[in-house]
Amino acid sequence: MVDALHALAWAPFEQFGFMRRALAGSLALAVSCGPLGVFLVLRRLSLMGDALSHAILPGVAAGFLFAGLSVGAMTLGGVATGLAVALLAGGVARATPLHEDASFAAFYLIALALGVLLVSLRGSSVDVLHVLFGTVLGLDDAALRLVAGVSAATLLALAAGYRLLVAECLDPGFLRSVGGPGTLAHLGLLALSVLNLVAGFQVLGTMMAVGIMMLPAASVRFWVRTLDRQLALSSLLGAASCYAGLLFSYHLNVPASPAIILCAGAVYAASLLCGPRGGLLARRFSRPAAAILQGDVK
Amino acid sequence: MILSLFSHLSRRGVRLRSAARPARPPARMSAAAAWAAAVLAAALPAWPGAAGAAEPARLPVVASFSILADMARQIGGDAVDVHALVGPDGDAHVYEPTPADARRLAQARVLVVNGLDFESWLGRLREASGFAGQVVVASQGVAPRAFTGTEEGDGHGHGGDHDGDDHDHDHDHDHDHDHDHDHGDEHGHDHGHHHHGSADPHAWQDLRNGILYARNIAEGLAQADPARADAYRARAEDYVQRMRALDTRLRERFGALPAERRRLVTSHDAFGYFGAAYGVQVIAVAGLSTEAEPSAADLARVVQVVRRDKVPAVFLENITSPRLVEQIARETGAKVGGTLYSDALSPSGGPAATYLDMFEWNAKQLLDALQP
């Protein structure tokens, strides 16, 4: 029994270095992406992650064109264009009547087109895209260092700016009225998102990285109420999804990145249904009780 | 959003790209071309040599990818003008044709394709371009290798405890997907190798198939351009002689390798014909197409085989990402034996700029790394 469990749940990591690397890289990513996602959800920027993930594409492509498959060059490029899009979109939103979501959409689409163009410049082919999309099974030392570094830096930054971020997310008007640096908090949040997505595309590929950021974040509010618990739980759920996804990929012979995100998706679906705080089942069964209570009061 | 969505989809075999592309060249472009042609026509009589050049123009030929283009050039010589749709180092499994491709194809008189469902994107381009010339299916007459997963069909000892009991594997698996039944393995694999059809398209990796390719191409050129038919056939025969000589030499060289070192570990399954021809056992992480993303199980299977059989070297491919093969090297201590050219040639000036150079280069990489 214990042997079977060991063979199922741990032996793959014991036998294969690439499984350990995949686990380490994806766990590091999940731990920092979850809390970031919770803040984005609070700030109603859930779709921003998706936009930013495409904003980094031209930079990554340019990095690849200049320096080949170098983690450093691609990261630098990705961070540069990601931040540029975030800043430009934010700036336009503040300087003109255009809302931030609209200007974000405009800039990220421009960036996306530029990225596709750059990718196609290298000869004919889509093969650059294959190189650009990371695979969790192919993590090398440089990629692992990058992900671990970004994860640690993100957690430190979130801890340092915690009160500021909470104020900015929950009551930006108040923060501004007391002269708090709301813009700084907002930009900091976007910058951290860019950084995590750039690290995440090494591990999971761009779209999948957004998944590990947003799915756990969307799940946690069905379970716990306070922000600190939500932050911790989002890391935990993300990490569990990575672990389970890698095992699925190993035992069922399916690609790893989609398996991880589908696990996170399953967690979300379960939360949606069974979560005690606003989950569909909880609502269904608590409503009659509430009605009776109300009736009693009358 | 859109990009990564369809990049992921297209790796899974759903093709959205070409549908979204305008297939006709922009009108302004053709106006410019017409204008240029008019200017050229006006200028031509003044050109001293032009009036005397009664020689018919070069035969415009389009080939789907670089290897076929090189063959057509070798056979056509100066008489043909060959363009490859997917150029050097490009991946012809997935390709997004451009309007310029459609224009080239519309003007071509011969189209050389591999066949065996290799260029799945080509049918739509052909229709859109209105190509009305001769289509040469280069692989015609080749005995297709059925797709049976990878040749190393039995590397499924997941627990690591199968290491001793599955050494009866040096036969070709002609049966479909039933090679893991005898291991008492609880994981029901169905080998999610996403491939184009049931036949392996990489037939050019056997020089004797290359000979068939050359003759097919020569016949196609001869039919499209009967005036020079004899010249095409003569050049093709000369080319075939060179292929034969290389084939014989490689058979000797690989035959001299100890059997247990004749292993080719690489990223996608492009060397099946090569392996069958030269007695090399091929072990690939991903399936026949570069589109599929391998699973952890795929990678684990290859790692285990490399460890168990102490395979000395693993090989990169010019058209796929080196990450997975490097991971296998890290994991097993096998060295990275060099880059093989599987589905595309190198740019001119590179080590594998022609089909024959590619063969020599690949063989040298393999022999150097696998020699005891």
Boltz contact constraints between the chains, C-beta under 6 A:
constraints:
  - contact:
      token1: [A, 15]
      token2: [B, 160]
      max_distance: 6.0
  - contact:
      token1: [A, 16]
      token2: [B, 300]
      max_distance: 6.0
  - contact:
      token1: [A, 17]
      token2: [B, 331]
      max_distance: 6.0
  - contact:
      token1: [A, 18]
      token2: [B, 299]
      max_distance: 6.0
  - contact:
      token1: [A, 18]
      token2: [B, 327]
      max_distance: 6.0
  - contact:
      token1: [A, 18]
      token2: [B, 331]
      max_distance: 6.0
  - contact:
      token1: [A, 50]
      token2: [B, 1]
      max_distance: 6.0
  - contact:
      token1: [A, 112]
      token2: [B, 3]
      max_distance: 6.0
  - contact:
      token1: [A, 123]
      token2: [B, 87]
      max_distance: 6.0
  - contact:
      token1: [A, 123]
      token2: [B, 90]
      max_distance: 6.0
  - contact:
      token1: [A, 124]
      token2: [B, 86]
      max_distance: 6.0
  - contact:
      token1: [A, 124]
      token2: [B, 87]
      max_distance: 6.0
  - contact:
      token1: [A, 124]
      token2: [B, 90]
      max_distance: 6.0
  - contact:
      token1: [A, 125]
      token2: [B, 90]
      max_distance: 6.0
  - contact:
      token1: [A, 125]
      token2: [B, 91]
      max_distance: 6.0
  - contact:
      token1: [A, 126]
      token2: [B, 94]
      max_distance: 6.0
  - contact:
      token1: [A, 127]
      token2: [B, 91]
      max_distance: 6.0
  - contact:
      token1: [A, 127]
      token2: [B, 319]
      max_distance: 6.0
  - contact:
      token1: [A, 129]
      token2: [B, 7]
      max_distance: 6.0
  - contact:
      token1: [A, 130]
      token2: [B, 321]
      max_distance: 6.0
  - contact:
      token1: [A, 131]
      token2: [B, 321]
      max_distance: 6.0
  - contact:
      token1: [A, 137]
      token2: [B, 299]
      max_distance: 6.0
  - contact:
      token1: [A, 138]
      token2: [B, 323]
      max_distance: 6.0
  - contact:
      token1: [A, 138]
      token2: [B, 324]
      max_distance: 6.0
  - contact:
      token1: [A, 138]
      token2: [B, 327]
      max_distance: 6.0
  - contact:
      token1: [A, 206]
      token2: [B, 4]
      max_distance: 6.0
  - contact:
      token1: [A, 207]
      token2: [B, 4]
      max_distance: 6.0
  - contact:
      token1: [A, 249]
      token2: [B, 295]
      max_distance: 6.0
  - contact:
      token1: [A, 249]
      token2: [B, 296]
      max_distance: 6.0
  - contact:
      token1: [A, 250]
      token2: [B, 296]
      max_distance: 6.0
  - contact:
      token1: [A, 250]
      token2: [B, 297]
      max_distance: 6.0
  - contact:
      token1: [A, 251]
      token2: [B, 187]
      max_distance: 6.0
  - contact:
      token1: [A, 253]
      token2: [B, 189]
      max_distance: 6.0
  - contact:
      token1: [A, 253]
      token2: [B, 192]
      max_distance: 6.0
  - contact:
      token1: [A, 253]
      token2: [B, 295]
      max_distance: 6.0
  - contact:
      token1: [A, 253]
      token2: [B, 297]
      max_distance: 6.0
  - contact:
      token1: [A, 254]
      token2: [B, 295]
      max_distance: 6.0
  - contact:
      token1: [A, 255]
      token2: [B, 293]
      max_distance: 6.0
  - contact:
      token1: [A, 255]
      token2: [B, 295]
      max_distance: 6.0
  - contact:
      token1: [A, 256]
      token2: [B, 296]
      max_distance: 6.0
